[in-house]
Amino acid sequence: MKNFTFLCVAILGFATAMQSQRMTDLHTFAMMPVGLSDAEATMVRGENESALEVAQRGGGSILFYEDFANGFEGNNGIGEWTVEDTGEGQIWQHVDVAGNGYYSDGSASGVQPPAGEFSTNIGSLNSTTADNGWMVFDCDYFNTPIADGVENTEGWITSPSIDFSASGSVIITWEQYFRYCCYPYAPIYIQASNDGGANWTTFDAHGTFIESANTASANALTTSVDISCVAANSADVQIRFSYLQAPETGDGFSHYYWGIDDVTISENPVDNDLTAVQLTNGDVFGIWEYRVTPIEQAISEADGGLLAGLLYRNSGNVDQDETTVTIDVLDEGGNVLSTTTEELGTVNSFGNAVICPANPQDTIYIATGWTPTETGNYVLQATIASANEDESPEDNTLSKVIVFSDDEYGHDDEAALDVEFGPGDSEIDGLFNPCGYGNYYSMANEGSTAYGVTVRFGPNCGGGDLEFETRLYENDGSGALVDAPFESAYWTYDDAWTPGSAASSEYVYLPFEDPIEVGTDNAYFAAVINEFESEAQLTVLGNADTDTDNSTGDYNLTGAGDFVWFTSQTATPAIRLILSERVGVDEIANRNGIQLFQNVPNPTNGTTMIRFELLQTRNVTMEMRDLQGRLIQVVERGQLPAGNHQVDMNVSDLQGGIYTYTLVADGMRLTKKMMVK
């Protein structure tokens, strides 16, 4: 590709309940790289610790170290680094103690990298020894000015040959920072060869960074990769840092930078160490996971109950035998409600991996058979163990709080809001660009209705005239989100919704114009969006570095001058989908003091719970009818005091279909639908 635009992909993750794998639609847009703001320049994505500390943790021997104090000539005691790139040697640069860039032929670049027109204010790599030099693949500068044309770039910097014949494990650790355009897949890799460079094995190098185009990584991001399956016990090993067009797309990577320093290669001193890496509430690769789930959308026991996922790895040098994973569900008091154990058998070490390169971690999903019977907070816990005596048992167990609510569907954690989504500045002075933020949702059960969304607006939201929409997109997987039909409600922002801080923010309920029936066949995307330039900005709070299930979206600018939805982001906006009709106390009073809620579970094939609220003592009856209006069942509750109440109705003898239930309170009637399966 050589033209004046770049390609960017909006990834659409979608799956029905019957699908075991996410159907991914790659929708291509011409996109200009996004200029980096001062706030983005200081944004942290991932961990930040010394590479030397990571490499030496546990006493592992240092086999090789490079701090680039001598540039391409090397400061490792073995030999020089060789360079190749598609820019004929004009992309890789050594940055000296003064911050000036030099190419591998010794000529000065005349700039202080990264120096492209989109990366000029990111600053130096904050590595441990940055003050004595570091390396950078400055493809942004190579493609500056953009008006002269753009080309995709590749290149690598290769180490001298290293003898690891006496080492049974080989781990490479380095400090880096990067930003890339224009697909979510990171184009940065570690490659290793044990035959003089004739063949290379490729390992992902983005570390803990959640892949996302145009997002800056931590500065510095310490990253470790176990390359034992190639390098262990080999006498002629070379490693190279390679910027490559990602195989998922084939091309489209042209801009920004990749800085590297403090390369340490060490042995792993630990033999037995299983590690629980991530615990999920649901299938993060097939559909999405949720922190908050409406109880009507809890997976039934007949369908396997709550699905827990554990990402794990063997972090030691020895295969782990008779490995098991145990999933526990506990209540808030610590009482165990459910225990499920699955056998994994033998979990190979990286050095003994059947396929090289081995996955950084493996994943197991376990259907627990457990379904909540009431709303509340629960603790999901996973423990991995083997017949071997683990040398670091503290990392064998992970737990997380999950919530089953009356009507809220949410990905965000309201107790950890640490990022504020906001629009960019318009080319028109004093105005902000259009913007939007949202999350994907799927339905495990039929019969639900979406009534609106709740939003945690940010402290910088508003401050002038601001009109926006709430939207619910419905996507059948046949096209990208930008092409999906949607329902809208229009709003004028109220500055009373603006919190003083993230800690003092509250959810604001914004109902749709009309209730929207939602089913299991399609995916739904709930969002707030401002499609026009405005003097006030629409901002939303969220959780940084949390979107491991690709459930979020950001409405942003393309190089063609259009605004479209880009999904697969790194952070999660605090936007929740609401599956019941919410009203305030005043509105309940206007309805003569009665309120009827959706039955749980819905759909149901056994006993279902129907909740209702009274503001004063009333005589109560609950009626059930079919769609022809025939009375099916009556429950007389007699006189009940003010407060919250419930009625349990058994529908196990009914045929599948839609029925209505009616709360009759002193002759006043409220009716809702339920589904029997």
N, C-alpha and C positions, 0 to 999 in steps of 0.2 A: 504494500500500500504506500503510495506516495502522492499526497494531495494536501489540501488545506484543512482537512477535518480529521477527527479521530473517531474511532468506533467505540461505543459503550453499550453494554448489554444490560437490559432490565430482566433479571431472572425471576421467573414466576414459579414459585413452589406451590404445587397443588396436588392433592390426592383425595380420592373418596375413601370411605371406611373400608371398602373392599380391596383397596390397592395396598400393596406392601412396600411400594417404593414411590418416592415423589416423582411425579411427571414434571419435567423441567422444560419450559418453553424459553428459548433464547431469542429475545426480540431486540434487533439491532437498531441503534440510533447513531447518527453522526454527532459526535460530542467533543466539545473543546474542553481541555483540562480546566479545572476550577482553581482559580488563584487562591493561595493560602493566606488566610487572615492571621493577624497577630494572635488571636485567641486559639486558632487551630495550631499555630506554631508551637504552642505550649501544651497542647492536648496530649494526654498520656494514653497509650493503647498497649497494655500489657505490663510485664514486670520490668524492674530496673535494678539490677544488681551486678556486682563485679563478675566478669567472666572468670577471673582467677579464683574467686571464692567458690563458684560453681564447680570448676574443674578440680579443685583441691578438697572439696567437701568429702569427708570420710577417709581422707588420706591417700587418694589415688595418685600414682606417680605421674609427673609431667613428662610427656614424651617429646613434645615439640611446642615452641612458643614463638610468636611473631607479633611485634608491636609496630612494625612499619617505620621505625625511626630512620632507616636507611632507604626508604622508598622501595622501588621495585628491586633494588639489589638485595633486599632482605636483611633482617637483623636476627636471624634464627640459628646461626652457626653452621648451616648446611649449604645454602645456596640461594640463588635469586628466584624471583617470581617472573613468569613469562605471561605476556598479555596478548589477547586477540579480541578484536571487536569489529562489528560491521561498519564502523566509522573510520576504518583504516588507522586505528590507534588514537583516534581523537575523542574517545568517550571515557575510558578509564583514566583517572588522574590520581596522582599522589598529592596529598595536601600536606605542606610542610609546617614547621613550627609557627610561621607567620600567617598561616591560613591560605597561602598561595598555591595554585594548582600547577602540576607538571605532568606532561605526558610521559609514556614509557621511553620515548627516544631522548628524554632530557629537556625537551623544549617547554617553555612556559606557556600555559594556556592564557595568561593575562587576566585571570579572574580568581576570585576566592569561592570555590565550589561549596555547595551546589549553587549554580549561578544562572540557571535558566530563567526565562521571563515569568514562569509560574512558581518558582521555588526560591526567589531571591531573599526572602526574609525568614527562612527556616533556621538559618544559623548552622554552626558547626556541630558535628557529632559529639555528644557528651560522653565519650568513652573514658575508661580509666586513664589511658595514656594519650589522649587526644592532643595534648600539648607538645608531643614529639612526633606527630604525624599520623595520618590514617589514609585509607583508600576510599575512592568514590567512583561509582558508575554514574556519570552525570549526563544521562540521555536527554534531560530537559535542556541543558545548555547546548548539547549537540544539535538539537532541533530548534534552536533560537537563532534568528527570529522565525516565528511560525509563518510569517508572510512569504518566506523563501521556500516553503515546502516542508513536508514532514515525512519521515520514514520510520518504520518499525526498526527496533535495534536489538542486537544480541551481542554478547561478549562474555569473556571469562578471564579470570586471573588465576594462574596455575602455580602450585607450590613446587619446590624441588622434590626429588624422590626421597622418601623417608622409609627407613627400615623398621618395620613392626614385627619382625619374625619372632621376637621373644615376648610379644604381647598378645594375650588371649582376649582382650577387649580393647576397643579403640573408640573414644568419644571425642568429637570435635565441638568446641564451645567458642563462641565469639560474641562480640558486642557490635550492634548494628542499628541503623535506623533507615527507614525507607518510606516512599510513597510512590504509587504507580497509577497509570492510566492505560487502558480504559475499560477493562473488564474486572469483575470481582476476583478472579483467580490471580494469585501472586506469581509474578514471573521470575521469582528468585529461587535459586536451587544450590545445593551442595552436590558436587559430583565427585566420585572416587574411582580410581583405577588401581589395579594391582598387577598390570602387565605393561608398564611403560607408556601408558596412554593409548594403547590400541583399542581398549574398550572402557566405557565409563558407565557407572551405575548412578542413577539420579535420585536424590533425596530432597523432599520439600525443605525450604529454609525459612519459612515465615514464622516458625516457632509458635508462641502463644497468641500471635496476632490473628484476630478473626478476619478472614479475607474480605476486603471491601475496596473497590476502586476509589481513588481520590482521597483516601483517609490516611493521615499520617500515623505511623507507628510510634511507640514509645521512643524516647531519645534519652538514654540508649536502651535497646531491647536486647537482653542477654538470651542467647539461643543455644541449645545443645542438641546434637544429633548423634545417635549411636550408629557408626558405620562399620561395626565389627563384622558383619556378614561379608564385607569386601576386604577390609584392612587387617583383621586379626590374623596374626601369624604369617603375614606376608612381608617379603623383604623389599619390594619395589612399589611403594604406594605413593600416589600423588592425589592431592585433593584440589579442587578448583571451585571458586565462587562463580556461578554462572547465571547471567541474566538472559533468559530464554523466552521466546514466544510460547505461552502456555499451551499444552496439547489439547486442552478443553476447547480452545477457540482457534488455534492455528496461527493467528496473528492479531494485531490490534494494540500492541504495547509499544509506546513510543516516548512517554514523558515521565518527568520527575527524576528521582535519584535513589541510590542505594549506597550508603556509607558503611564501611567495615573497619574494624580494628580489634586488637588484642585477641588474636587467634590462639587458642590453647588446645592441644591434643593430649588427652590423658587416658589412663586406664581406669576402668570401673573397679573399685576395691571390694564391691559387695557381690556375694554369690547368690543369696536368697533374699529377694525383695519384690514381692507383688505390690502394685500400686493401684489404688482406686483413683481414677483420674477425674471422672465426672459422673454425677448421678442425674438421671432425667425422669421427669414425670411424663412418660409417653415416648413415642418414636420420633426423635428429632431428625431422622433421615427420611422417614416415610411421610409424615405429615407435620405436626407441630406439637410442642408441649406447652402446658399452661401452669402458671402458679396459682391462679384462681379459676375454679371451674364451677358453673352452676350445677347444683345437685341433680337437676333434670338431665344434664348431659354427662353424668357419671357413667362409665361403662358398666353394663350389667354383669352380674355373676355368670349368666349364661354365655356372654360374649367374652369371658375371660377376666372380667373385673379390671381393676387398676393395672396398667401396664408400666412397669419400671424398667429403665434402661441403665446399664452400667458400662461406662468406657473404662477400660483397665489395661495395664501392661505389665510385663515382666521386666522390672528394672534391674535385675541381677544378671549374673553371668551363667547361672545354672538353670536348666529346665525345671519347672515346678510341677510336681506330680500330684495327682488326685486333687486337683484344684476345684473348689466349690465357690458359688456365689449365693449368699443368703440375703433375701429381701424381707425386711420387717416393716410393718405399719404400726405406728404407735399413736395413742391419743396424747393430748396436751399434758396429761399427768404422768406420761411415761409408761402407761400400760400397753402391752403388746396385743394388738388386735388381730394380726395376721403374720404368719411366717411362711416363706416359700424358699426352698433351696434347690438350686440347679447344679449339676455336675459338669465341669468343663473338661475334665481329664487333664492331660499334660499341656501346659502353656510354655512354649519354647522361649528361650532367651533370644535377644537380637542376633547374637552370633550364630545361633543354631536355627535361624528362621528358615522355614521351608521355601519361602519366596523372598528374594532380596531385591529391592529393599523391603523390609518388613513394615507393616503399618506402624505409625507411632503408638497407636493403641488399638485394641480390638473392642468390640461392642457385643453385649448380650442383652436381649430383651426378655423379661420374665413376666408372664401373666400371673398375677397374684391371686386371682379369684375373689379378691376383696372389693366390696362396694360399700360406700358410706350409707348409713341409714339416717344420718342427720347432718345438718350443716355444722361447720366449725373448722378449727385448725388441726391438722394431723402432721405427724413426722414420718417421712419416708426415709428409710435407712438401708444401706447396702454394705455388706462385708464380704471381702474376698480372702480366701485362705487356701493353704495347700498342706500336703503332708510334710513339706520341708519347714524348718524352723525359720520364720521370717526375721530378718535382722532389723527391719524398720516397721514394726507392727502398727505404729501410729498413723501410717498412711494407708492402712487396709480398709478403713471404714469411712464412709461419707454419709451425711444426712442432710435433709432439707425440709423446710416447712412447706406444706401444700395446703390450700384452702378450698373447701367446698362451701359455696355461697348459695343464697336464695336465688340470685339472678345475675351475678356478675361473671363475665368471662374476661380474664386478664392475663397478660404475659408479664407485666411489670411487678416489681417489688416496691410497694409504697414506702417501705422503711429505708430504702437505699437509693433515693433519687439524687443522682450526682452529676447530671448533665442537662443542659437546656437546649433543646432544638430551636433553631431560629433561622430566618431568611437571610440571604445575602443582600448587600447594598445594590440598589438599582443604578443604572447608568445615569438616571435622572437624579440630581442632587436632592437630598432630603427625603427620598422615597426608598422603600424596601421592595425587593423582588417578590413575586408570587412564591408560595411555599405550601407544603402539606406534609402530614405525618400520619402513619397508620400501621395497623397490625392485621395479620391474617387469622381467621378462625375457621374451624371445621366442626361439623355436628356429628356426634356419635349416634344420636337418637333422633328419630323423627318427632314432629309435633311441637317444636319450639317456635316462638315468635320474637323477633327483635324489635324493641321499642325505642331504642336510642343508644347513646354512648355517654360515658363519663370521661372527663378530661381534667388532668392536673395542669393548668396553665402555668407558665413560668413568670418569674419576677419582672422580666422585661417585656411582658406581653402588653399590648394596648398602648395607651398614651396618645390617642388620637382617633380619628375616624377609621374604623376597621370593620369590614363586612367579610364574612366567611361562611363556609358550608360545612355541615356534617354529611358524610356520605357512607353508604353501604354498597360496595361493589359485589356483584355475584359473578363468579368466574367458573366456567365449566371445563377449563383446561385447554380449550381450542385456540386461545389467543392470549396475548399479553394483557396485563392489568389495564393498560391505557386504553384497550379496546373493549373492556368488559362493561356491560350495562350497570347502572347504579341508580339508587334512590337518594334524593337530596333533601335537606332542610336548610333554610337560609337564616343567618343570624347576624345581628349587630352586636359587636363585642361590648360587654359591660365592664368598665374598669374596676368595678367592685369584685370581679373575679380574679384580679391580679393579686397574688400573695406577696407579702413582704419578703419571703424567703422560701426556699424549697421545703424547709422544715414546717413552715406554717401554711403550706398550700393544702387545699382540699379538692376533692373531686366535684366537678360541676356537671350536673346532669343536663343533657341536651337531647330531648326526644326527637324522633323522626316525625315527619308530617303525618304519616299513617303507620300503624304496625306492619312489619314485614315478615311473612312466614319464611322460615329457613329450614332447609332439608339436608339430607346426608349426601346428595349427589354432587353438590358443588362446593366450592370454597367461597368464603366471604372475607372482604377486606373493609374494616371499619376505620374511618379516617376523618380528620379535619383538614380543610384545604381553603386557601385564599388564592384565587386564580388571577388576581390583578395586583399591580403595583399599588402600594398604599403608604400613607405617612406613618402609620403605626405598624408594628410587627406582630405577627402571630407566632408565639413561642409556646412550647410544651416541654414539661419536665420528663425525665426518663432515667434509665439505668445504662451506664456506659459498659461496653465490652460484654454484652449479655446475649446477643442474638445468635446463639449457636444453632438455632433451628431455622434460620432464614425466614423468619415470620414478619419482618418489618419492612416498611417502605418509606421513601423520601421523595417528595415532589420537587424536581430540580431542573436546571437548565441544560440543554443540549447545545452542541456547536452550531446546529441549524437555527438556533434562536427559539426553540420550542421548549416548553416545560412539560415533562413527562414523569411518570412514577418509575423510580429506580428501587428495586427490592434487593434483598440480601445486604443489609446494612450491619453495622457493628453494635449499635445501641438500640434500646427498646423504649419507645415512647409510652407514657402513661395514659393510654387510651383504651378503655374497656368497653366491651359490647354488653348491653343490658337486655335480658330476656324476660322482663316483666314490666308491667305498666306501673311506673313509679309516680306517686303523688304525695304532696305535702300534707301536713295535718289539716291545714285550712281546706284543701280540696276534699279530704275525707269528710270533713264536717259538711261541705257543700253537697256531698252525696248522702246526706242524712246520717253520717257517722258510721258507715260500714265500708269495709274494704275487703275484696276477695283476691287471693293470690293464685298463681299457677300451681296445678297439682304436681307432686313429686313422688316417684319419677314419672316422666312423661316422654315417650310412650310407656305404657305399663301393661303387664299381663297378669298381675297378681293384686296385691294391696297397694293402693296409692294414697298419699297423704294430701289433704287439702287444707291450707291455712287461711284464716280470715281474721279481721280485726274489728272490734266494736269500740266506739267511743262512749257508749252507755249501755246499761243493761237492756237486753232484748230477748224475745222468744225466737229461737233459731231452728230452721229446718234446712237440710241439704237435699236437693233433688238431682237425679241423673236422668237424662233423656237421650234417645237416639236422634238422628238428624231428621226423622219424620215427626219428632215431637212427642213420641210415645214415652210415657214414664217407665223407667227401667228399675229405679231404686230410690228409696226415700230413707233418710236418717233423721230421726227426730232428736234434737239435743235439748229441747225445753228452754227454760230461761237461763241465760248466761250473763255473767257480769262483764263490765268493760274490760278490754284487754285483748291479748292474742289467744286464739284458739285453733284447734284443728279437728278435722273429721277424717277417719280412715274408711275408705270404701273398697270393697273386694270386687274386682272385675274379672276374675279368673274364668267365669262361666260365659263371658260375653264373646261374641265374634269380633275379629279385628276390624277396626274402623274408627271413625271420629264420633265422639259423643259430646254432649254438653253437660255441665254441672252448674247448678244455680243455688246461690245462697239466698234464702228467704228469711228476712229479719223483720218481724212485726209487719209483714205484708210487703216490705220493700225487697226488690229482687236485683241481684247482680249475677251475670252468667259468663262463663268462660268455656273454652273447648279443651278436650283431652283426647289423646289417641290411645287406643287399645291395640296391641299387636298380638 
